Amino acid sequence: MTWYTRCWQHMSEVHQQAKADGKDPAGIAKAIDESYPYRSKRSGYAYKAWLAARRDFFSKHQLPLRRARQKTGGLFG
């Protein structure tokens, strides 16, 4: 079983539980993000597989992806 497959299965379980709890798409997305199983490491291949699976899973299930933060101000002020 690949890291990607493990991550997808984990997200699927969390998705089903959150849906059963009556959460909206934003709540489901938050539950998945907070359930990252390898808390101590957010680097390396496992994390890259998590991000790839997350991107594909969220797209398939029409869950909102977080946007990158906008910088405030310019380079010099």
HELIX and SHEET records of a PDB file:
HELIX    1   1 TRP A    3  ALA A   20  1                                  18    
HELIX    2   2 PRO A   25  GLU A   34  1                                  10    
HELIX    3   3 GLY A   44  LYS A   60  1                                  17    
END                                                                             
